Amino acid sequence: MKTKNSNRPYLLRYAQQGKRLKEKATGIPGCNVAASGPDAANLNRLQAEIVALLEALNKSAA
């Protein structure tokens, strides 16, 4: 990846604490879906709505 103001690449690495947190959080999305009970069609629709909202917010902030 490159920054906006520089063409120099940079590399990000997780610290040990970040690696443990990432491993611990792996199951969270699946738990949320199972707990909420929506079907795949509703999840896809919701995802599309969220993406559209984020794009609109980004556009208005620019």
Secondary structure by P-SEA (a helix, b strand, c coil): cccccccbbbbbbbcaaaaaaaaaacaaaaaaaaaacccaaaaaaaaaaaaaaaaaaaaaac
